[in-house]
Amino acid sequence: MPTYSGMGYPIVDSPKGYFPITNDVDLIKGDLIMLLLTNPGERVMMPQFGTPLRTLMFDPNDAFLADKAKNMIINAIATWEPRVVINAINVSTGIQPNQRGFLNPNDDFSQANSILGIQILFVFPNDIKSVQELVLQVPLQEGTNANNSA
């Protein structure tokens, strides 16, 4: 019997319709994605909900930005997601050639330095032996990074 169940995110067409019920880890991963991609102020009844990653869009994509984003993610998860125990949050600037599998296969890889890579390793309370992984790539301003900025 699942501990948590609800509408999954992202919304996709499935044999069960557009709003199938998901459970436990899949639900939490969807909720984490929603938390990370929601800008504070977007929810009318919960204006503080979200992670202000969009405020970083025009900052240089360097180690300082990665640290700033990591702190934003830590604070948002600590505030809004009590169902998980975080093992690690890794934020990287740009996409490395060995991470190309995450991108669209038709991508020409020309904007790899304009992506903020986020990896969250967490433990679901009902299965503490299994570490779950959530990988997310957030696009930033084209061509802005520490290597090619003037």
PyMOL commands that place a pseudoatom at each C-alpha (Angstrom):
pseudoatom trace, name=CA, resn=MET, resi=1, chain=A, elem=C, hetatm=0, pos=[0.000, 0.000, 0.000]
pseudoatom trace, name=CA, resn=PRO, resi=2, chain=A, elem=C, hetatm=0, pos=[1.507, 3.349, -1.013]
pseudoatom trace, name=CA, resn=THR, resi=3, chain=A, elem=C, hetatm=0, pos=[2.243, 5.942, 1.634]
pseudoatom trace, name=CA, resn=TYR, resi=4, chain=A, elem=C, hetatm=0, pos=[1.848, 8.924, -0.691]
pseudoatom trace, name=CA, resn=SER, resi=5, chain=A, elem=C, hetatm=0, pos=[-0.355, 9.165, -3.757]
pseudoatom trace, name=CA, resn=GLY, resi=6, chain=A, elem=C, hetatm=0, pos=[-1.530, 12.021, -5.923]
pseudoatom trace, name=CA, resn=MET, resi=7, chain=A, elem=C, hetatm=0, pos=[-1.518, 13.529, -9.386]
pseudoatom trace, name=CA, resn=GLY, resi=8, chain=A, elem=C, hetatm=0, pos=[1.841, 13.103, -11.067]
pseudoatom trace, name=CA, resn=TYR, resi=9, chain=A, elem=C, hetatm=0, pos=[3.984, 15.746, -12.678]
pseudoatom trace, name=CA, resn=PRO, resi=10, chain=A, elem=C, hetatm=0, pos=[4.774, 16.369, -15.473]
pseudoatom trace, name=CA, resn=ILE, resi=11, chain=A, elem=C, hetatm=0, pos=[1.316, 15.929, -16.945]
pseudoatom trace, name=CA, resn=VAL, resi=12, chain=A, elem=C, hetatm=0, pos=[1.473, 13.403, -19.763]
pseudoatom trace, name=CA, resn=ASP, resi=13, chain=A, elem=C, hetatm=0, pos=[-1.034, 11.394, -21.737]
pseudoatom trace, name=CA, resn=SER, resi=14, chain=A, elem=C, hetatm=0, pos=[-1.074, 7.806, -20.540]
pseudoatom trace, name=CA, resn=PRO, resi=15, chain=A, elem=C, hetatm=0, pos=[-3.435, 4.829, -20.837]
pseudoatom trace, name=CA, resn=LYS, resi=16, chain=A, elem=C, hetatm=0, pos=[-4.945, 6.050, -17.552]
pseudoatom trace, name=CA, resn=GLY, resi=17, chain=A, elem=C, hetatm=0, pos=[-5.618, 9.545, -18.943]
pseudoatom trace, name=CA, resn=TYR, resi=18, chain=A, elem=C, hetatm=0, pos=[-3.879, 12.885, -18.438]
pseudoatom trace, name=CA, resn=PHE, resi=19, chain=A, elem=C, hetatm=0, pos=[-4.079, 12.869, -14.652]
pseudoatom trace, name=CA, resn=PRO, resi=20, chain=A, elem=C, hetatm=0, pos=[-3.117, 9.390, -13.492]
pseudoatom trace, name=CA, resn=ILE, resi=21, chain=A, elem=C, hetatm=0, pos=[-2.443, 8.816, -9.824]
pseudoatom trace, name=CA, resn=THR, resi=22, chain=A, elem=C, hetatm=0, pos=[1.215, 8.208, -9.008]
pseudoatom trace, name=CA, resn=ASN, resi=23, chain=A, elem=C, hetatm=0, pos=[2.656, 6.876, -5.794]
pseudoatom trace, name=CA, resn=ASP, resi=24, chain=A, elem=C, hetatm=0, pos=[5.545, 7.355, -3.429]
pseudoatom trace, name=CA, resn=VAL, resi=25, chain=A, elem=C, hetatm=0, pos=[8.899, 7.996, -5.157]
pseudoatom trace, name=CA, resn=ASP, resi=26, chain=A, elem=C, hetatm=0, pos=[7.419, 8.988, -8.531]
pseudoatom trace, name=CA, resn=LEU, resi=27, chain=A, elem=C, hetatm=0, pos=[5.086, 11.437, -6.806]
pseudoatom trace, name=CA, resn=ILE, resi=28, chain=A, elem=C, hetatm=0, pos=[7.920, 12.938, -4.751]
pseudoatom trace, name=CA, resn=LYS, resi=29, chain=A, elem=C, hetatm=0, pos=[10.156, 13.313, -7.826]
pseudoatom trace, name=CA, resn=GLY, resi=30, chain=A, elem=C, hetatm=0, pos=[7.359, 15.138, -9.625]
pseudoatom trace, name=CA, resn=ASP, resi=31, chain=A, elem=C, hetatm=0, pos=[6.774, 17.355, -6.609]
pseudoatom trace, name=CA, resn=LEU, resi=32, chain=A, elem=C, hetatm=0, pos=[10.502, 18.170, -6.418]
pseudoatom trace, name=CA, resn=ILE, resi=33, chain=A, elem=C, hetatm=0, pos=[10.503, 19.133, -10.109]
pseudoatom trace, name=CA, resn=MET, resi=34, chain=A, elem=C, hetatm=0, pos=[7.459, 21.336, -9.518]
pseudoatom trace, name=CA, resn=LEU, resi=35, chain=A, elem=C, hetatm=0, pos=[9.164, 22.969, -6.524]
pseudoatom trace, name=CA, resn=LEU, resi=36, chain=A, elem=C, hetatm=0, pos=[12.352, 23.662, -8.483]
pseudoatom trace, name=CA, resn=LEU, resi=37, chain=A, elem=C, hetatm=0, pos=[10.606, 25.000, -11.590]
pseudoatom trace, name=CA, resn=THR, resi=38, chain=A, elem=C, hetatm=0, pos=[8.080, 27.208, -9.780]
pseudoatom trace, name=CA, resn=ASN, resi=39, chain=A, elem=C, hetatm=0, pos=[9.180, 30.786, -9.296]
pseudoatom trace, name=CA, resn=PRO, resi=40, chain=A, elem=C, hetatm=0, pos=[8.162, 32.329, -5.947]
pseudoatom trace, name=CA, resn=GLY, resi=41, chain=A, elem=C, hetatm=0, pos=[5.104, 34.485, -6.519]
pseudoatom trace, name=CA, resn=GLU, resi=42, chain=A, elem=C, hetatm=0, pos=[3.550, 32.245, -9.196]
pseudoatom trace, name=CA, resn=ARG, resi=43, chain=A, elem=C, hetatm=0, pos=[1.122, 30.542, -6.820]
pseudoatom trace, name=CA, resn=VAL, resi=44, chain=A, elem=C, hetatm=0, pos=[-1.628, 32.874, -5.704]
pseudoatom trace, name=CA, resn=MET, resi=45, chain=A, elem=C, hetatm=0, pos=[-2.401, 31.217, -2.378]
pseudoatom trace, name=CA, resn=MET, resi=46, chain=A, elem=C, hetatm=0, pos=[1.228, 30.239, -1.655]
pseudoatom trace, name=CA, resn=PRO, resi=47, chain=A, elem=C, hetatm=0, pos=[3.377, 33.139, -2.904]
pseudoatom trace, name=CA, resn=GLN, resi=48, chain=A, elem=C, hetatm=0, pos=[6.555, 31.943, -1.136]
pseudoatom trace, name=CA, resn=PHE, resi=49, chain=A, elem=C, hetatm=0, pos=[6.392, 28.463, -2.716]
pseudoatom trace, name=CA, resn=GLY, resi=50, chain=A, elem=C, hetatm=0, pos=[9.107, 27.702, -5.231]
pseudoatom trace, name=CA, resn=THR, resi=51, chain=A, elem=C, hetatm=0, pos=[12.790, 28.152, -5.940]
pseudoatom trace, name=CA, resn=PRO, resi=52, chain=A, elem=C, hetatm=0, pos=[14.019, 31.461, -7.394]
pseudoatom trace, name=CA, resn=LEU, resi=53, chain=A, elem=C, hetatm=0, pos=[16.285, 29.832, -9.995]
pseudoatom trace, name=CA, resn=ARG, resi=54, chain=A, elem=C, hetatm=0, pos=[15.000, 32.177, -12.716]
pseudoatom trace, name=CA, resn=THR, resi=55, chain=A, elem=C, hetatm=0, pos=[16.649, 35.100, -10.927]
pseudoatom trace, name=CA, resn=LEU, resi=56, chain=A, elem=C, hetatm=0, pos=[19.968, 33.515, -11.937]
pseudoatom trace, name=CA, resn=MET, resi=57, chain=A, elem=C, hetatm=0, pos=[19.163, 33.508, -15.646]
pseudoatom trace, name=CA, resn=PHE, resi=58, chain=A, elem=C, hetatm=0, pos=[21.466, 36.387, -16.622]
pseudoatom trace, name=CA, resn=ASP, resi=59, chain=A, elem=C, hetatm=0, pos=[24.261, 35.711, -14.115]
pseudoatom trace, name=CA, resn=PRO, resi=60, chain=A, elem=C, hetatm=0, pos=[27.570, 34.286, -15.377]
pseudoatom trace, name=CA, resn=ASN, resi=61, chain=A, elem=C, hetatm=0, pos=[27.403, 30.487, -15.387]
pseudoatom trace, name=CA, resn=ASP, resi=62, chain=A, elem=C, hetatm=0, pos=[30.316, 29.909, -13.007]
pseudoatom trace, name=CA, resn=ALA, resi=63, chain=A, elem=C, hetatm=0, pos=[31.072, 28.269, -9.645]
pseudoatom trace, name=CA, resn=PHE, resi=64, chain=A, elem=C, hetatm=0, pos=[29.533, 31.185, -7.728]
pseudoatom trace, name=CA, resn=LEU, resi=65, chain=A, elem=C, hetatm=0, pos=[26.247, 30.707, -9.585]
pseudoatom trace, name=CA, resn=ALA, resi=66, chain=A, elem=C, hetatm=0, pos=[26.328, 26.967, -8.873]
pseudoatom trace, name=CA, resn=ASP, resi=67, chain=A, elem=C, hetatm=0, pos=[26.807, 27.617, -5.137]
pseudoatom trace, name=CA, resn=LYS, resi=68, chain=A, elem=C, hetatm=0, pos=[24.030, 30.209, -5.132]
pseudoatom trace, name=CA, resn=ALA, resi=69, chain=A, elem=C, hetatm=0, pos=[21.661, 27.809, -6.925]
pseudoatom trace, name=CA, resn=LYS, resi=70, chain=A, elem=C, hetatm=0, pos=[22.564, 24.982, -4.539]
pseudoatom trace, name=CA, resn=ASN, resi=71, chain=A, elem=C, hetatm=0, pos=[21.716, 27.159, -1.526]
pseudoatom trace, name=CA, resn=MET, resi=72, chain=A, elem=C, hetatm=0, pos=[18.393, 28.148, -3.123]
pseudoatom trace, name=CA, resn=ILE, resi=73, chain=A, elem=C, hetatm=0, pos=[17.560, 24.470, -3.692]
pseudoatom trace, name=CA, resn=ILE, resi=74, chain=A, elem=C, hetatm=0, pos=[18.564, 23.465, -0.146]
pseudoatom trace, name=CA, resn=ASN, resi=75, chain=A, elem=C, hetatm=0, pos=[16.391, 26.212, 1.359]
pseudoatom trace, name=CA, resn=ALA, resi=76, chain=A, elem=C, hetatm=0, pos=[13.389, 25.399, -0.846]
pseudoatom trace, name=CA, resn=ILE, resi=77, chain=A, elem=C, hetatm=0, pos=[13.514, 21.668, -0.096]
pseudoatom trace, name=CA, resn=ALA, resi=78, chain=A, elem=C, hetatm=0, pos=[13.993, 22.290, 3.635]
pseudoatom trace, name=CA, resn=THR, resi=79, chain=A, elem=C, hetatm=0, pos=[10.978, 24.610, 3.633]
pseudoatom trace, name=CA, resn=TRP, resi=80, chain=A, elem=C, hetatm=0, pos=[8.562, 22.781, 1.350]
pseudoatom trace, name=CA, resn=GLU, resi=81, chain=A, elem=C, hetatm=0, pos=[9.452, 19.082, 1.112]
pseudoatom trace, name=CA, resn=PRO, resi=82, chain=A, elem=C, hetatm=0, pos=[9.527, 17.292, 4.494]
pseudoatom trace, name=CA, resn=ARG, resi=83, chain=A, elem=C, hetatm=0, pos=[8.945, 13.844, 2.924]
pseudoatom trace, name=CA, resn=VAL, resi=84, chain=A, elem=C, hetatm=0, pos=[12.534, 13.262, 1.847]
pseudoatom trace, name=CA, resn=VAL, resi=85, chain=A, elem=C, hetatm=0, pos=[15.968, 13.057, 3.388]
pseudoatom trace, name=CA, resn=ILE, resi=86, chain=A, elem=C, hetatm=0, pos=[18.561, 14.648, 1.129]
pseudoatom trace, name=CA, resn=ASN, resi=87, chain=A, elem=C, hetatm=0, pos=[21.855, 12.775, 0.714]
pseudoatom trace, name=CA, resn=ALA, resi=88, chain=A, elem=C, hetatm=0, pos=[23.464, 15.211, -1.717]
pseudoatom trace, name=CA, resn=ILE, resi=89, chain=A, elem=C, hetatm=0, pos=[22.693, 18.104, -4.012]
pseudoatom trace, name=CA, resn=ASN, resi=90, chain=A, elem=C, hetatm=0, pos=[25.131, 18.602, -6.861]
pseudoatom trace, name=CA, resn=VAL, resi=91, chain=A, elem=C, hetatm=0, pos=[24.916, 21.650, -9.076]
pseudoatom trace, name=CA, resn=SER, resi=92, chain=A, elem=C, hetatm=0, pos=[27.188, 22.002, -12.100]
pseudoatom trace, name=CA, resn=THR, resi=93, chain=A, elem=C, hetatm=0, pos=[27.674, 24.687, -14.687]
pseudoatom trace, name=CA, resn=GLY, resi=94, chain=A, elem=C, hetatm=0, pos=[27.368, 23.502, -18.245]
pseudoatom trace, name=CA, resn=ILE, resi=95, chain=A, elem=C, hetatm=0, pos=[26.868, 19.991, -19.517]
pseudoatom trace, name=CA, resn=GLN, resi=96, chain=A, elem=C, hetatm=0, pos=[29.863, 17.745, -19.898]
pseudoatom trace, name=CA, resn=PRO, resi=97, chain=A, elem=C, hetatm=0, pos=[30.239, 15.526, -22.996]
pseudoatom trace, name=CA, resn=ASN, resi=98, chain=A, elem=C, hetatm=0, pos=[29.549, 12.412, -20.894]
pseudoatom trace, name=CA, resn=GLN, resi=99, chain=A, elem=C, hetatm=0, pos=[26.156, 13.925, -19.895]
pseudoatom trace, name=CA, resn=ARG, resi=100, chain=A, elem=C, hetatm=0, pos=[24.929, 14.329, -23.470]
pseudoatom trace, name=CA, resn=GLY, resi=101, chain=A, elem=C, hetatm=0, pos=[22.502, 11.460, -22.973]
pseudoatom trace, name=CA, resn=PHE, resi=102, chain=A, elem=C, hetatm=0, pos=[20.254, 13.796, -20.995]
pseudoatom trace, name=CA, resn=LEU, resi=103, chain=A, elem=C, hetatm=0, pos=[19.860, 16.170, -23.941]
pseudoatom trace, name=CA, resn=ASN, resi=104, chain=A, elem=C, hetatm=0, pos=[17.724, 15.816, -27.032]
pseudoatom trace, name=CA, resn=PRO, resi=105, chain=A, elem=C, hetatm=0, pos=[19.580, 13.439, -29.405]
pseudoatom trace, name=CA, resn=ASN, resi=106, chain=A, elem=C, hetatm=0, pos=[19.201, 16.018, -32.198]
pseudoatom trace, name=CA, resn=ASP, resi=107, chain=A, elem=C, hetatm=0, pos=[20.797, 18.768, -30.092]
pseudoatom trace, name=CA, resn=ASP, resi=108, chain=A, elem=C, hetatm=0, pos=[23.973, 20.150, -31.665]
pseudoatom trace, name=CA, resn=PHE, resi=109, chain=A, elem=C, hetatm=0, pos=[25.457, 20.699, -28.174]
pseudoatom trace, name=CA, resn=SER, resi=110, chain=A, elem=C, hetatm=0, pos=[26.312, 24.329, -29.028]
pseudoatom trace, name=CA, resn=GLN, resi=111, chain=A, elem=C, hetatm=0, pos=[24.645, 25.697, -25.889]
pseudoatom trace, name=CA, resn=ALA, resi=112, chain=A, elem=C, hetatm=0, pos=[26.036, 23.167, -23.419]
pseudoatom trace, name=CA, resn=ASN, resi=113, chain=A, elem=C, hetatm=0, pos=[27.694, 25.922, -21.394]
pseudoatom trace, name=CA, resn=SER, resi=114, chain=A, elem=C, hetatm=0, pos=[24.341, 27.673, -20.922]
pseudoatom trace, name=CA, resn=ILE, resi=115, chain=A, elem=C, hetatm=0, pos=[22.813, 24.898, -18.808]
pseudoatom trace, name=CA, resn=LEU, resi=116, chain=A, elem=C, hetatm=0, pos=[22.731, 24.572, -15.042]
pseudoatom trace, name=CA, resn=GLY, resi=117, chain=A, elem=C, hetatm=0, pos=[22.833, 20.876, -14.157]
pseudoatom trace, name=CA, resn=ILE, resi=118, chain=A, elem=C, hetatm=0, pos=[21.115, 19.810, -10.939]
pseudoatom trace, name=CA, resn=GLN, resi=119, chain=A, elem=C, hetatm=0, pos=[21.359, 16.367, -9.353]
pseudoatom trace, name=CA, resn=ILE, resi=120, chain=A, elem=C, hetatm=0, pos=[19.507, 15.581, -6.129]
pseudoatom trace, name=CA, resn=LEU, resi=121, chain=A, elem=C, hetatm=0, pos=[20.151, 12.313, -4.321]
pseudoatom trace, name=CA, resn=PHE, resi=122, chain=A, elem=C, hetatm=0, pos=[17.550, 11.558, -1.687]
pseudoatom trace, name=CA, resn=VAL, resi=123, chain=A, elem=C, hetatm=0, pos=[16.112, 8.781, 0.425]
pseudoatom trace, name=CA, resn=PHE, resi=124, chain=A, elem=C, hetatm=0, pos=[12.421, 8.043, 0.593]
pseudoatom trace, name=CA, resn=PRO, resi=125, chain=A, elem=C, hetatm=0, pos=[11.410, 7.498, 4.253]
pseudoatom trace, name=CA, resn=ASN, resi=126, chain=A, elem=C, hetatm=0, pos=[9.766, 4.122, 3.595]
pseudoatom trace, name=CA, resn=ASP, resi=127, chain=A, elem=C, hetatm=0, pos=[12.791, 2.749, 1.725]
pseudoatom trace, name=CA, resn=ILE, resi=128, chain=A, elem=C, hetatm=0, pos=[15.933, 4.083, 3.395]
pseudoatom trace, name=CA, resn=LYS, resi=129, chain=A, elem=C, hetatm=0, pos=[18.128, 1.470, 1.720]
pseudoatom trace, name=CA, resn=SER, resi=130, chain=A, elem=C, hetatm=0, pos=[17.486, 2.844, -1.757]
pseudoatom trace, name=CA, resn=VAL, resi=131, chain=A, elem=C, hetatm=0, pos=[18.914, 6.217, -2.809]
pseudoatom trace, name=CA, resn=GLN, resi=132, chain=A, elem=C, hetatm=0, pos=[16.792, 7.969, -5.431]
pseudoatom trace, name=CA, resn=GLU, resi=133, chain=A, elem=C, hetatm=0, pos=[18.160, 10.364, -8.045]
pseudoatom trace, name=CA, resn=LEU, resi=134, chain=A, elem=C, hetatm=0, pos=[16.538, 13.361, -9.677]
pseudoatom trace, name=CA, resn=VAL, resi=135, chain=A, elem=C, hetatm=0, pos=[18.401, 15.076, -12.518]
pseudoatom trace, name=CA, resn=LEU, resi=136, chain=A, elem=C, hetatm=0, pos=[17.246, 18.402, -13.899]
pseudoatom trace, name=CA, resn=GLN, resi=137, chain=A, elem=C, hetatm=0, pos=[18.806, 20.783, -16.409]
pseudoatom trace, name=CA, resn=VAL, resi=138, chain=A, elem=C, hetatm=0, pos=[17.847, 24.438, -16.268]
pseudoatom trace, name=CA, resn=PRO, resi=139, chain=A, elem=C, hetatm=0, pos=[18.637, 26.584, -19.337]
pseudoatom trace, name=CA, resn=LEU, resi=140, chain=A, elem=C, hetatm=0, pos=[20.348, 29.910, -18.693]
pseudoatom trace, name=CA, resn=GLN, resi=141, chain=A, elem=C, hetatm=0, pos=[21.082, 32.851, -20.970]
pseudoatom trace, name=CA, resn=GLU, resi=142, chain=A, elem=C, hetatm=0, pos=[22.660, 31.728, -24.228]
pseudoatom trace, name=CA, resn=GLY, resi=143, chain=A, elem=C, hetatm=0, pos=[26.430, 31.870, -24.325]
pseudoatom trace, name=CA, resn=THR, resi=144, chain=A, elem=C, hetatm=0, pos=[27.047, 33.211, -20.814]
pseudoatom trace, name=CA, resn=ASN, resi=145, chain=A, elem=C, hetatm=0, pos=[29.603, 31.285, -18.830]
pseudoatom trace, name=CA, resn=ALA, resi=146, chain=A, elem=C, hetatm=0, pos=[32.899, 31.830, -17.079]
pseudoatom trace, name=CA, resn=ASN, resi=147, chain=A, elem=C, hetatm=0, pos=[34.892, 30.591, -20.078]
pseudoatom trace, name=CA, resn=ASN, resi=148, chain=A, elem=C, hetatm=0, pos=[33.539, 32.868, -22.798]
pseudoatom trace, name=CA, resn=SER, resi=149, chain=A, elem=C, hetatm=0, pos=[32.216, 35.982, -21.060]
pseudoatom trace, name=CA, resn=ALA, resi=150, chain=A, elem=C, hetatm=0, pos=[34.000, 39.235, -21.786]
for i in range(1, 150): cmd.bond("trace and resi %d" % i, "trace and resi %d" % (i + 1))
show_as sticks, trace
zoom trace
